[in-house]
């Protein structure tokens, strides 16, 4: 089962995709933010093209694990995505995925690591949900 992972930011949206078995995540692409509904429609189209059966959105929590301002913005965007697609949408704690992606990446200085952050978040989700593979 393919799963699309999303690292949603104010400027860019990083996308990652799992392999067919739902075991390995890889960076897919970065989308420049345009508008909530436009971005949601773009992601919905990509999910359909990639035949994703689930969309996992990284939810940024604060140091206490609480939902803050940024997480509420992501939740509002996810509501627009849910209107644009029939694919199920889940949230997953993305704490430290951007920092981890930055330390793993061999990218050039100044190059966005949003897709890599989405891949780190999605891989964490896949590792925590091995039973997802049973639904292939």
N, C-alpha and C positions, 0 to 999 in steps of 0.2 A: 504494500500500500504506500503510495507516494504521499508525502506530507510537505506542505509549503510552510516555511518558517518566516516570520516577519519581525524585523527590528525597526520599529516606527520612530522616526525622529521629526523634529520641527522642519528640517531642511531636506532630508533624504529619508527614503524608506529602503532598508536593506532586505533582500529576499534570499532565501536559501531553499533548497529542495532535498528531500531524501531520495535514496535509491528506491527501486521497486520493492525491495524487501523491508523497507522502513528501518534499516539498521544504520546507515551512514548518511550524514548530512554534508552537503557541499554548498559553497556560495553560488548564487545564481546571477543576481544583478542588483543594481541600485537604481531606484526611481527618484527623480527630483520631485519634491513636493510641489503640487500645483494648487489643489483645493481638495477639501475632504471628500466630496462625492466623486470628483474626477479620479483621485488617487484610489478610492475604493473600487471604482469600476475598472481601472487598470489592473489592480491586483486580482480582482475577480476573473478578468479575462485571462490573465497569466495562469491562475489556478486551474482554469478550465483547459487551457492549452497544454499544461503539464500533467493533466489528469490527476490532480491532487484530490484525495478523498477526505482530507482534513487540513485546516489552516490553524497554525499555532502562532499566536501573537505574543511577543515578549512584553511582559508587564513590569515596568520599572517601579520597584517599591523603595521606600526610604530605608535608612539604616536600621529602623525598628521593624521592618517588614510591613509597614503601613502603606496604604494607598495615599499618594500625595497628588500635587497639582499635575505633574507630568503623566502619572498613571491615569488620572481622570481624562486627560486629553486623548490618551491612547484608547480608553474605553469608549469615548464619544466617536472616535474614528472607527473603531470596531463595530459600533452600531450601524454606521453607514455601510461598512463592508457586509454586514449581515443582511442588509437590504439589497445589496447588489449580487449576492450569490446564495445558492442553495447548499453550498458546501459547509459542513459544520465548522464552527470557529471555537477555539479554546484559548485560554490565556495560560502563560507559563512564566514564572518568575525569571526575569532576565538579569537579575543582580550580577554585576561584574562581568557580563558577557562582552561588553565593549572593551573593557580593560584587558580581558583575557584574549580577545581577538587582536588587540593591538600588540600584545606580547608575542603572539603566534605568527603574525603576519610578516611576510617578507616584501611588503609593498613599498613603493617609493614614498619619501617624505611628502606629506600633504595630501596623499591620495586617500579617498574615503575608505574606511574599513567596515562600512555598514553591512555589506553582504557577508563578510567574514563574521561579524558580530551575530548576524541572523543565523549563520551556520553553527556557531558555538552554542547559542541558545537552543536551536533545534536539536543538536546532538545531545545536549543535556536532557532535553525532553525525551528523546528516543532512548537514551540510556536508562532513564527512570521508568519507562513504559515498555519493557520488552514484550509484553503481551500484545501490543499493537501489531507486531509482526504476525501474530497468529491469525489475524483477520485478512491475510492476503488471499 
